[in-house]
Amino acid sequence: MKEVVLIKVNGEDKPGVTAKITSILAKYNVSILDIGQAEIHDNLSLGILAEIPSSIESAPALKDVLFCGYEMGMAVSFTPVSTENYNHWVSAQGKPRHIITLLARKLTAEHLSRVTRIVADYELNIDNISRLSGRVALEDEASNEFSKACVEFSVRGTVDQGALRAEFLTVSSELGVDIAMQQDSPFRRNRRLVAFDMDSTLIEAEVIDELAKEAGVGDEVIAITESAMRGEIDFNESFIRRVALLKGLDESVLEAVAQRLPITEGAERLVSTLKKLGYKTAILSGGFQYFGRFLQKKLGIDYVHANELEIVDGKVTGNVTGTIVNGERKAFLLQEIADSESISLQQTIAVGDGANDLPMLSKAGLGIAFRAKPLVRENAEQAISTLGLDGVLYLLGIRDRDDVHG
């Protein structure tokens, strides 16, 4: 009768451990039903689910494995697996899988405790936990306000995703972390297009507010902007009212404002990495084309769609030309670009912060609210508020050590 045994090997990580153990098992014609290996702080944990043929006794094979482990200074243990237990394990392979990503400036035991408790409460099994962020020296971790920490969980089981996301959102607010949950599907690993809002997303400013300050109408425009971003008034109406207040502004002011726009933390790294990985990128903005083109040149963006500010005789007229890029227009443009690139919507990502970004966030395969207003965070599929814009890379499963930026 065949025997199934779980072999566990633990100890100081060194080259050749897996090779030596599997070489011994090969001599006894052992089949490998499952294998997993993890390394934490130079300590190895190796697990092998082995099926030992009925034609041989298991004792000699396991004895040789035990002796090999002893020679390498590794602890070896064996756990018999019953047929019933094995069949139960096999039957679980059809359950849905999800990826939960925990992002913070610095991870604590409380962060992990709260997340894993929720996972357990929903009767989800954690199959794997991986650190995506790079190693950080203790002195750097304590002093660097831009430090990053990210852990990814692969979980299995059927769950009410809406209810689970609501609980994660509560924990995110209480602890100042970000928690994302995605279905583990081929689309997650094959995104091809990322569309960004511009103001307060790619740049840490609202351009129209900056122009308004130059025109001496800053307070009036900021008040309208904030009301629109909260979804309290129609975007088109608010936009027309704000642009009208810019009438008479000298064209030279646009270049001066563009030169001082603060690029959002992580934006340059994110776009550079995406480009080198073959992604297409786009700016879909309710702001102005002039500044979109400026960022396109600076960051290397593929597509730009924004509003064209009318200028006559070197002066802003207070009008825009063409179709206003509002929320619905952004969603349409996302679809249009995807179609032109022969990319499925499931392979698209949209990132934005305002209420007028929600249509494209909901249309994209992955919609991310970035440092967004509460209304937007609550309605978007995912949210990043703790880290910089390059935190998006973690949601794609890209580790710091995989970084091709630079």
N, C-alpha and C positions, 0 to 999 in steps of 0.2 A: 504494500500500500504506500502511495506517495505521501511524503511528509512536507508540510509547509512550516517554515521557521523564519522568524524575524531576527536577523542578526544586527546587533547594534555595536558600533565601534566608536569609542570616544577617547580623545587625548590630544596631545600637542600636534598641530598640523605639520606635516612634512611631505615631501614629494614621494610618490610611490605607494602610499597606503592602500588606495583603492585597487591599484594594479596587483599588488601582492595578494590581497584578500580574494579578488576575483580569479586570480590565477589558480589558487588552491581549489576554489569551487569548480573551476573548469575541468580539473583533473577527475572530478567525480560526476561530470556531466550534469551539473546542477543548472536548472532553468531559473532565470531571474524574473520574478513577477512584478517587482517594483523596486526602485532604488531612489534614494534621496540623500543629498549631502549638503551640509552647511558649515561655514567657518566663521567663528566669532572670536575676534581678538587672538588670532593664531591658535585657536582651539577647534578641532575638527569633530563633527558629529556625523557619522555615516550610518545609514540604515539600508539594509538589503532584505527584501522579502524573497526568500529562496524556496524553490520547490525541489526537493531531493528525490531522485528516482526511486521507485519501489525495489529496483534491482540491487540497491546497495543499502547498507546500514548507515544511518545518519551520524552515529557516534564518531567514526573515524574522520569524517569530513569536518565535523564541528571541532573535534579535538585538534586537527591541524590548523584550523582557523584560530582557535584559542592560543595555540603555541606561537603562531605567526604574530598575533597581536602582542603577546608577551615580549617577543623579541624586539618589537618596535616601540615598546613602552606604552601600548594602548590598552585601554580597558575594553573587554569584549563580553557581551552577554547575549543570551539566546532566549527567545520566547516562542513556544509552540503556538501555532495558529490552527484552530479547529476548522473543519470544513464549513460549519455553520457561520463562523465568524468571517471566513474568507468570502463566502458567497454574499454575505451582507455587505461587505466592503465593495465587491464587484457591482452589486445592484445600485449602489449610490452614485455610480459614475455618470448617470444620465441627468443628475440634478443640475439646475442652472448654476452658473458660476458668475461671481461678481468680483470686481477689484475695488477695494476701499483704500483710499489714499489719505494719509494723515500728514498735514504740512504745518510747520511751526518754525519760529526762529530758533527755538530750543525745545526738544522733546523731554517730557517728564514722565515719571511713572504714573501720575494721575491722568495724563492725556491717554496713555495706553490702557490704563485701567477702565476709564469711562467708555472708551470705544469698544474694547473687547467685552465689557459687560453687556453693552447693548447688543453686540453680535451674538453673545450667548443667550440673551433673553429672547431673541428671535430664532433661536435654535439653528443657527448657522454654524457650519464647521469651518474652522480656519485650516486650510491646507498648507499655506506657506506664508511666511513673513519675511520681507526683504527690505533692507535699507537702500534707498535710492540716492540719498545725499552723500557727499564725500566725507572723508574723515576730517575732523577739526581738532587742532591742538587746544588744550584746555585754556591756555591764556587767550587764544583767539576767540574761543566760544564765549568767554566771559566779557570780552571788550568789544566785539564786533557787532554793531547794531544791524548789520546786513547779513548776519549768519543765517544759514538755512538748514533745516532738518526735515527729512521726509522718510516715512515708512509706508510700505505698500503691503496690504493683506490680500491674499487670494482666498475667497470664502465660497462655500458651496451650500446650496439649499434654496428652497422656495420661500419668497418673502414678499410682503406688501411694501414695495419700494417707496411709495409715498409716505407711509407711516415711518419707515426707517429713516428716510431723509429728513423728516420733520424732527426726529429725535437728534440726529446728527447736527442739524442746524442749531438746536437749543444748546448742545454741548459746545459747538463752535463759538457761539456768542458768550457763553459763560467762561470759557477757558482761553479765548483769544487764539484759537487755532482754526485751520480749515480742514474739513472732512469731505472728501468727494467719493461718490459711489457710482461705478459704471458697470454695465453688463460686460462680461468678458467675452468678446466676440471678435471675429476676424476684422471687422471694421475698426475696432479700437486700435489695432496694430497696423492699420493701413490708411490713416488719414492722409489727405493729399492737398487740402486747401485750408488756409487760416485767414479769416477776415477780421479786421480790427476796426473798432470805433477809434477815432483819433483823440478828441478832447477828453482829458481825464482818464485816458486809457494808454495810448502810445505816448502822450505827453501829459505832464502833471499840471495842466492848466486848461482853462476854457478860453480859446482864442478870442471869441467874441467879447468876453469880459475884458481881456487885455486891450482890445481895440477900443472898447467903450471908455476905459480909463484914459486912453490917449485923447479921446474925443470929449472928455469931461462929463460923461454920462454913465460912469461906472456903477454907481449905486442903483440906478434905475434898471440897467441891463442885468446886473447880477440878480436882482430880485425876480425878474422875469425868468431868467435861466434856472434858478433854483426851483421855482414853481413848476416849470416844465419838466425838469429832471425827476421831480417827485410824482409826475403824472397828473398834476392838478389842473393843468390847462393844455389844450391841444398844441402839439408841436408846431404845426404850420402857423397858427395864429401867433404863438410866442416868437417864432423866428422872424416873421414879418415885422412885428412890433420892435424887436431888438435891432434888426438891420436898419430900420427907418431912423433910429436914433443915431446911426453912424454917418448920416448925411453930412457931406462937407469935409470928411476926414481926408487928409492928404495921402496920396498913394505911397509916398516914401515911408510912411509909418508901418506899412505892411512888412517891408523887409526888416526894419528894425525890430519889430515884434517877433518875426520868424527867427531871427538870429539868437534871441534870448529865451526861446521856448525850452523849458526843462524836459529832457527826455525821461520817461518813466524808468525807475529802477528795473533793470533786467531786460528792457526792451531790445537794446542792441544785441545782447547775447542771444535772446530768443530768436529774433529775426535772422541773425547770422547762422545760427544752428539749423533753423528750419530750411533755409536756402541750401545749405550744404547737404541736407538730407533729401533734397529734391522736392520740397513743398512749394506750392504757389502761395503767394501772400497778397492781401488786398487791404486797402483802407476804404471803408464804407462809412462816410461821415456826414453828419448834419452840419458840419462846420464848412470851411471854405476851401475851394480847390487850390487856391494859391498856396496855402499852408500844407495841404495834402501833397502837392507836388514837391514842396520843399523837403518833406519827410521821405517821400519816395526816393529822392536823390540821395538823401543822407543815409537811409537805412537799406536801400535796395529793394523796395517794395515793387511787386509786379503790376498791380492795378490800383488806380485811385479814382473814386467817385465821391464828389462832394459838391457843394453849391458854388456857383460862379458869381462872385461879387461884382456888380456892375461898376465900372469906373469910366468916367467921361472927363476929358480935359484934366487928367491927373487927380481927380477928386472922386471920392465914393459918393454915389448918387442916393444911397439908401435903399436900393433895389437889388434883387438877384435876377439872373437870367436863367431860363430853362426850368426844368422840373425840380421842385424842392425835394431834397433827399431827406425824407422823413422815415419813420419806422417801417412802413409798408414798402417804401422804395428800397430800403436796405435789404429787406428780405427778398425782393424781386431781383436785385442786383446780385445777391449771393447765388440765387438759382441760375441767373444768366451766366455768371462767370463759371460756375460748376459745369453747366452745359457746354460752354465753349471749350472747356478743358477736358470734356468727356469724363467728368468726375461725378460719382454718385453723391447725393446730399448726405448720405450716411458717412461719407469720407470727408465731410467739411467740419470746420470748427469756427465758431463765431465768439468774439470776445468784446464785451462792452460794459458800460457802467450805468447807463440811463434808461428811463422808461421807453424811450424811442428805440432802444436796442433790443427790446424783448421780442419783437417779431422775428428778427434774424437769429436770435439766440434759440428760439423755439424751433425754427426751421432747420438749423444746422444739426448735423449728427451729434455734435458735442457743443452745447452752449455754456459759456463761462461768464458769470458776472464778476467783473474785476473791480475790487474796492468800490463796490456799488452801493446805492441807496438801499435801505431795507426792503422796499417794495420789489426792487429788481432781484435782490438776493433770494427773496422768498419764492419768486416765480421762475427763476432760472434753474436749469438742471444742476449746474455746479457753480461754486463760488470760490474765489480766491481773494482774501482780504489781508492776510497776514504777511505774505511774501511779495516779492517783486513780480513783474510780468513773466520772468523766466520760470516761475513756478508752474506755468502751463506745461513745460517739458516733463515734469513729474507725472502729470495726468496722462501723458503719452507713454509712460513707462520708461522714459529715458533717464538713465543714471548720470550722476555728475561725472563719473569716470568714462562715460560714453561720449562726453561733450566734444563736439568737433568745431566749436567756436574758436575763432582766432586764426 
